[in-house]
Structures are given as C-alpha cells and as structure tokens.
Amino acid sequence: ARSVASCLVASVYMASISPRLTLLAFGIAPLLGLLAAAVGTRVRALAQEQQRQASAATSVAAEALSAARCIKAFGGEAAVGAKYAAEAEAYYTLSMREMALHKLWNGGNLLLGGVATLGVVREAGRQVLSGALSAGSVSSFAVYGVATGYAASDAANGWAR
C-alpha cells in the first residue's frame, strides 16, 4: 500500500511539471500490468508444482529411511536411489523454469523502462529547446520519475509474487 501511495504522490508532482512527459513516462504502465498479471499467474502455478514435486521427493526419501533394512536386505538401494534422483531432477527442472520466468520478468521490466526513459529524455530535450520547460523542471521531473519508478516496480513485483 505504501508503494502505491508513493507512486501516486510522485505521479501528481510529475503531472504538475509536464502532463505530456508524464503520459509518455506512463505509456508502458498498461503493458507492465499485463506482464505482471501473466507472470504472477505462471509463477504461482510453478510454485504449486514445485511444492508437489518437493513433497514427492521427500516422500521417497522418508519411505527409504523408514524401510532401510528391507531395502538393503533385498538389494533395492539402486532402485530407490534412482527413484529419488528422478524426483529430485524433476524438482530441479521446475526450479530452473521458475528462475527463468523471474529473469524474463526482470529483463522485460528493464527493457520497457529503458524504452520509456529514452522517449521521455527525447521529449524533455525537445521541450527545453523550445522553451516550454526549464532544465530545472526536467531535473525535478527526473527525480519524481525515479521515485515513481521504484515505487511502481516494488508494487508490481509484489503483485507478480
């Protein structure tokens, strides 16, 4: 809630400095919202799969430990070891998929933020050259933009989880 409030307050200051720059800066917000919803849904599904897989691996280990004498007596160590290795490998694969999804999310955030920043810098330069904005106003806009970006990113990351 604090991130959302910080984002809103800084956005109001940005809009008071330059509504056009503010619209440019927030042009990526709908795309980030859609991306956060899609990634969040997939991450939750992967987390549930991971939980089930960890449970399966733990179950194999617990059964093997409780029946260690029987397994050893019948020469089943290799079979139980292979079964546990398969469960652990499946868990590892799910973990790697979740990590890749997080990296894609973070990379997408950086890319979209960079594109928006370039657009804002270009427009701010144009406005300074035309006399519509002063360099100090652009500096203030940048400070509030950074504050908004951090707050929005924090809120979006919380939503994606």
Backbone bond lengths (Angstrom), bond angles and torsions (degrees), N, CA, C in turn:
res aa  C-N    CA-C-N  psi(-1)  N-CA   C-N-CA  omega(-1)  CA-C   N-CA-C  phi
1 A - - - 1.440 - - 1.526 110.51 -
2 R 1.332 116.11 -37.07 1.456 119.64 -179.62 1.529 110.80 -66.06
3 S 1.326 117.27 -37.82 1.463 120.84 178.79 1.521 110.81 -64.17
4 V 1.318 116.30 -40.90 1.470 120.41 179.57 1.522 110.11 -65.37
5 A 1.325 117.51 -43.13 1.470 121.13 179.05 1.529 110.55 -63.29
6 S 1.324 116.97 -44.46 1.469 120.64 178.34 1.516 110.76 -61.06
7 C 1.305 116.39 -41.65 1.464 121.71 179.26 1.531 110.78 -61.90
8 L 1.320 116.41 -44.44 1.469 120.27 -179.42 1.526 112.58 -65.58
9 V 1.318 116.96 -43.75 1.470 120.60 -179.29 1.528 110.45 -63.75
10 A 1.325 117.12 -47.43 1.464 120.19 179.73 1.528 110.80 -64.53
11 S 1.322 117.66 -34.14 1.474 121.26 178.25 1.517 111.59 -65.04
12 V 1.314 116.67 -38.61 1.467 120.55 178.05 1.528 109.81 -63.40
13 Y 1.330 116.85 -43.45 1.462 119.87 177.55 1.527 110.73 -62.89
14 M 1.317 116.43 -41.09 1.470 119.65 178.60 1.529 110.55 -61.26
15 A 1.322 116.59 -45.45 1.469 121.02 -178.97 1.524 111.09 -64.47
16 S 1.330 117.14 -32.49 1.468 119.18 178.38 1.524 111.42 -69.98
17 I 1.321 117.28 -27.93 1.468 121.29 177.97 1.521 110.79 -78.30
18 S 1.349 116.62 -49.71 1.468 120.50 -179.65 1.526 109.89 -158.36
19 P 1.331 116.55 105.11 1.465 119.39 178.47 1.540 112.30 -60.22
20 R 1.318 116.43 -37.20 1.476 119.55 -178.98 1.535 111.79 -64.72
21 L 1.316 116.14 -45.95 1.466 119.79 177.65 1.531 110.81 -63.62
22 T 1.321 116.26 -37.58 1.463 120.07 179.21 1.522 111.03 -63.33
23 L 1.327 116.83 -43.71 1.475 119.81 177.32 1.524 111.25 -62.87
24 L 1.313 116.55 -39.42 1.463 119.97 177.48 1.530 110.74 -63.09
25 A 1.336 115.05 -45.57 1.465 119.88 -178.18 1.525 111.71 -63.56
26 F 1.331 116.75 -36.55 1.460 119.87 -177.43 1.519 113.21 -92.13
27 G 1.306 117.46 7.01 1.465 120.68 178.86 1.516 113.31 -61.00
28 I 1.333 116.74 -25.36 1.462 119.96 -178.85 1.522 113.02 -89.01
29 A 1.328 117.52 -9.61 1.467 120.64 -175.59 1.535 113.63 -55.94
30 P 1.346 119.20 -45.68 1.468 117.85 178.99 1.535 112.70 -61.67
31 L 1.325 115.88 -39.06 1.463 119.58 179.10 1.527 110.76 -65.93
32 L 1.330 116.14 -41.65 1.471 119.25 177.26 1.522 111.54 -64.39
33 G 1.319 117.28 -36.97 1.463 120.79 177.64 1.518 111.83 -63.02
34 L 1.328 116.05 -44.93 1.468 119.96 177.83 1.524 111.24 -64.26
35 L 1.326 115.74 -42.50 1.458 120.63 178.91 1.527 110.86 -62.83
36 A 1.337 116.63 -42.52 1.468 120.65 179.47 1.523 111.17 -63.32
37 A 1.330 116.73 -40.92 1.467 120.01 179.32 1.523 110.92 -64.83
38 A 1.323 116.68 -44.65 1.466 120.41 -179.32 1.527 111.70 -65.82
39 V 1.323 116.25 -45.13 1.461 120.00 -179.51 1.526 110.20 -67.21
40 G 1.328 117.00 -42.75 1.463 120.19 -179.88 1.517 112.53 -59.72
41 T 1.329 116.09 -42.12 1.463 120.33 178.72 1.523 110.86 -62.89
42 R 1.324 116.08 -44.93 1.472 120.22 -178.45 1.527 111.64 -68.90
43 V 1.337 116.99 -38.56 1.470 120.15 179.47 1.525 110.13 -64.38
44 R 1.335 116.88 -41.97 1.470 119.36 178.14 1.528 110.85 -62.02
45 A 1.324 116.93 -42.33 1.468 120.24 178.98 1.534 110.75 -63.77
46 L 1.331 116.85 -42.81 1.468 119.94 178.42 1.524 111.39 -65.27
47 A 1.327 117.13 -37.90 1.460 120.58 179.02 1.528 110.72 -63.54
48 Q 1.332 116.64 -39.29 1.467 119.59 177.29 1.533 110.83 -66.32
49 E 1.334 116.37 -41.26 1.465 119.74 177.30 1.525 110.55 -62.37
50 Q 1.336 116.15 -42.06 1.461 120.51 178.28 1.519 111.06 -60.76
51 Q 1.311 116.29 -42.43 1.473 120.68 -179.71 1.536 110.36 -61.04
52 R 1.329 115.39 -44.93 1.477 118.67 179.01 1.527 110.53 -64.03
53 Q 1.330 116.27 -41.02 1.459 119.82 -177.96 1.522 111.14 -68.26
54 A 1.325 117.61 -39.64 1.466 120.96 176.66 1.524 110.15 -62.94
55 S 1.319 115.29 -38.44 1.463 119.85 177.91 1.531 110.98 -63.96
56 A 1.324 116.26 -41.11 1.466 120.27 179.34 1.528 110.79 -64.16
57 A 1.328 117.30 -43.66 1.470 120.90 179.45 1.525 110.79 -65.15
58 T 1.318 116.56 -41.70 1.462 121.10 179.11 1.522 110.66 -64.69
59 S 1.321 115.80 -37.90 1.461 120.78 179.15 1.529 111.10 -63.23
60 V 1.327 116.30 -43.55 1.472 120.17 178.16 1.527 109.59 -61.31
61 A 1.328 117.24 -44.69 1.460 120.72 -179.27 1.527 111.21 -64.57
62 A 1.332 116.71 -43.26 1.470 119.99 -179.52 1.528 111.26 -63.81
63 E 1.334 116.84 -42.45 1.473 120.13 178.11 1.517 110.74 -62.91
64 A 1.332 115.83 -40.90 1.467 119.38 -179.16 1.522 111.07 -65.75
65 L 1.314 116.64 -39.80 1.465 119.14 179.75 1.521 111.87 -69.01
66 S 1.327 116.62 -38.46 1.468 118.71 -178.71 1.530 111.99 -73.55
67 A 1.313 116.49 -23.46 1.472 119.60 -179.29 1.524 111.65 -116.12
68 A 1.312 116.17 31.04 1.469 120.91 -174.47 1.522 112.45 -58.67
69 R 1.316 118.13 -41.26 1.479 120.56 -178.08 1.527 110.64 -65.61
70 C 1.338 116.87 -43.09 1.475 120.49 179.78 1.526 110.65 -65.33
71 I 1.324 116.14 -43.36 1.463 120.53 -179.00 1.523 109.56 -61.61
72 K 1.343 115.76 -44.50 1.464 120.27 179.71 1.529 111.44 -67.59
73 A 1.312 116.54 -38.56 1.472 120.53 -178.95 1.529 111.62 -64.09
74 F 1.314 117.21 -34.64 1.461 120.73 -178.67 1.530 112.94 -100.12
75 G 1.341 117.06 9.50 1.470 120.88 176.76 1.525 113.68 66.57
76 G 1.314 116.24 36.24 1.464 119.53 -176.80 1.526 114.90 -97.80
77 E 1.337 116.46 12.59 1.468 118.66 -177.19 1.530 112.05 -58.66
78 A 1.314 116.87 -43.92 1.474 120.53 -177.38 1.525 111.28 -64.25
79 A 1.340 116.10 -41.45 1.466 119.46 -178.88 1.530 111.03 -66.14
80 V 1.330 116.32 -43.84 1.468 119.90 179.30 1.528 110.03 -66.25
81 G 1.331 116.43 -40.79 1.468 120.58 177.76 1.518 111.32 -61.25
82 A 1.321 116.67 -41.77 1.470 120.47 179.34 1.532 110.78 -67.04
83 K 1.341 115.65 -38.89 1.468 119.02 179.28 1.536 110.45 -64.75
84 Y 1.326 116.27 -43.14 1.469 119.64 178.81 1.530 110.25 -66.11
85 A 1.325 117.22 -41.51 1.469 120.86 179.47 1.524 110.60 -60.45
86 A 1.327 117.33 -39.78 1.466 120.56 178.79 1.528 111.11 -64.69
87 E 1.335 116.76 -42.19 1.468 120.46 178.57 1.528 110.77 -66.09
88 A 1.324 116.87 -41.52 1.461 120.55 179.65 1.530 110.76 -66.80
89 E 1.321 117.11 -38.18 1.469 121.05 177.88 1.526 110.83 -64.79
90 A 1.326 117.52 -39.63 1.464 120.81 178.03 1.528 110.12 -64.24
91 Y 1.326 116.88 -39.65 1.466 120.67 177.17 1.526 110.56 -64.30
92 Y 1.309 116.18 -43.17 1.473 121.30 178.87 1.527 110.77 -60.63
93 T 1.322 116.79 -42.71 1.467 121.04 179.16 1.526 111.13 -61.62
94 L 1.319 116.81 -43.87 1.472 120.59 177.11 1.527 111.24 -62.66
95 S 1.321 117.08 -41.01 1.463 121.08 179.19 1.521 110.91 -63.01
96 M 1.324 116.54 -40.62 1.467 120.30 178.99 1.526 110.95 -66.96
97 R 1.322 117.68 -37.22 1.463 120.76 177.27 1.526 110.65 -64.71
98 E 1.320 116.56 -41.98 1.461 119.76 178.83 1.532 110.67 -65.14
99 M 1.333 116.64 -42.01 1.455 119.92 178.82 1.534 110.70 -62.57
100 A 1.323 116.98 -42.81 1.467 120.21 178.83 1.528 111.05 -61.81
101 L 1.311 116.61 -38.58 1.461 120.59 178.38 1.528 111.05 -64.74
102 H 1.324 116.51 -41.45 1.468 119.86 176.93 1.524 110.71 -63.80
103 K 1.318 116.93 -40.71 1.466 120.06 179.56 1.521 110.70 -66.14
104 L 1.312 117.38 -38.09 1.463 121.02 176.55 1.527 110.11 -63.43
105 W 1.315 116.37 -42.68 1.462 121.35 178.22 1.525 110.66 -60.75
106 N 1.336 116.39 -48.90 1.466 119.89 -179.07 1.528 111.39 -64.41
107 G 1.321 117.03 -42.14 1.460 120.51 178.21 1.517 112.32 -64.40
108 G 1.325 116.85 -40.66 1.463 121.22 177.47 1.519 111.54 -63.00
109 N 1.332 115.94 -40.42 1.464 120.70 176.58 1.525 110.91 -60.33
110 L 1.323 115.64 -46.55 1.464 119.76 -179.03 1.520 111.72 -64.55
111 L 1.314 116.78 -42.74 1.456 120.57 -179.28 1.529 111.31 -64.04
112 L 1.315 116.48 -49.74 1.469 119.61 179.98 1.525 111.81 -63.67
113 G 1.317 116.84 -39.36 1.462 120.15 177.29 1.522 111.44 -64.28
114 G 1.322 117.03 -39.99 1.465 120.75 178.23 1.523 112.42 -64.89
115 V 1.323 116.62 -42.20 1.467 120.81 178.17 1.529 110.51 -62.87
116 A 1.329 116.50 -44.57 1.466 119.98 178.75 1.526 110.80 -63.80
117 T 1.316 117.00 -40.09 1.466 120.82 179.27 1.525 110.97 -62.69
118 L 1.321 116.59 -42.86 1.467 119.28 177.98 1.524 111.58 -61.40
119 G 1.327 116.58 -41.49 1.459 120.17 177.88 1.520 112.32 -63.28
120 V 1.325 116.56 -41.38 1.465 121.03 179.93 1.531 110.25 -67.54
121 V 1.323 117.16 -43.39 1.467 120.11 179.99 1.526 110.66 -62.42
122 R 1.310 116.97 -41.41 1.466 120.81 179.00 1.531 110.48 -62.10
123 E 1.317 116.27 -48.01 1.467 120.55 -179.01 1.531 111.39 -67.74
124 A 1.322 117.34 -38.33 1.465 120.41 178.29 1.530 110.25 -63.43
125 G 1.316 116.72 -41.96 1.465 120.27 177.05 1.521 111.59 -61.55
126 R 1.303 115.72 -41.57 1.468 120.40 178.71 1.531 110.28 -62.57
127 Q 1.345 116.19 -42.79 1.464 119.87 -179.09 1.528 111.97 -68.85
128 V 1.326 117.71 -35.90 1.465 120.38 177.19 1.525 109.55 -66.41
129 L 1.327 117.14 -44.21 1.467 120.36 179.77 1.526 112.34 -63.83
130 S 1.325 116.78 -32.41 1.467 119.63 179.44 1.528 112.28 -83.89
131 G 1.323 117.73 -8.40 1.456 121.47 179.65 1.520 114.24 87.91
132 A 1.323 118.29 3.41 1.466 121.37 -179.59 1.525 112.18 -72.41
133 L 1.331 116.78 -28.66 1.468 122.12 178.79 1.521 109.19 -133.01
134 S 1.331 115.15 152.14 1.465 119.28 173.69 1.531 108.66 -93.81
135 A 1.313 115.39 163.98 1.467 119.75 177.55 1.532 110.27 -62.51
136 G 1.331 117.07 -36.08 1.469 120.68 177.49 1.516 112.46 -63.49
137 S 1.341 116.80 -38.60 1.469 120.32 177.73 1.520 110.51 -65.60
138 V 1.319 116.19 -38.51 1.471 119.65 178.07 1.527 109.79 -65.66
139 S 1.336 117.35 -39.78 1.470 120.73 177.21 1.523 110.84 -62.12
140 S 1.329 116.61 -44.51 1.469 120.24 177.69 1.521 110.65 -61.89
141 F 1.318 115.90 -42.91 1.457 120.52 178.99 1.534 110.01 -59.89
142 A 1.338 115.94 -41.79 1.464 120.01 -179.35 1.527 111.29 -63.89
143 V 1.338 116.70 -41.88 1.470 120.22 179.71 1.528 110.14 -62.52
144 Y 1.340 116.76 -46.50 1.460 119.88 179.06 1.532 110.68 -67.86
145 G 1.319 116.36 -32.51 1.464 119.99 177.33 1.517 111.96 -64.30
146 V 1.325 116.05 -41.88 1.471 120.22 177.42 1.523 110.33 -64.28
147 A 1.333 116.56 -43.85 1.472 120.16 178.42 1.529 110.57 -61.06
148 T 1.324 116.32 -42.40 1.467 120.24 178.67 1.519 110.59 -64.83
149 G 1.325 116.07 -43.37 1.464 120.23 -179.05 1.521 112.79 -60.88
150 Y 1.340 116.35 -45.37 1.464 119.23 178.72 1.530 111.18 -63.58
151 A 1.323 116.38 -43.93 1.464 119.74 -179.31 1.529 111.02 -65.16
152 A 1.338 116.63 -42.50 1.468 120.00 179.86 1.522 111.00 -66.82
153 S 1.322 116.90 -40.13 1.459 120.54 178.74 1.520 110.96 -63.92
154 D 1.322 116.41 -42.20 1.460 120.85 178.09 1.527 110.86 -61.86
155 A 1.324 115.94 -43.98 1.472 120.12 178.77 1.521 111.18 -65.27
156 A 1.333 116.74 -42.64 1.465 120.75 -178.65 1.529 111.33 -67.07
157 N 1.328 117.23 -39.72 1.465 119.65 178.11 1.522 110.84 -65.09
158 G 1.318 116.82 -37.50 1.458 119.86 176.37 1.528 111.40 -64.52
159 W 1.316 116.06 -37.67 1.465 120.51 179.43 1.525 111.15 -70.46
160 A 1.334 116.09 -38.22 1.467 120.20 -178.52 1.524 111.30 -66.85
161 R 1.329 117.18 -26.62 1.464 119.85 179.92 1.496 108.92 -80.55
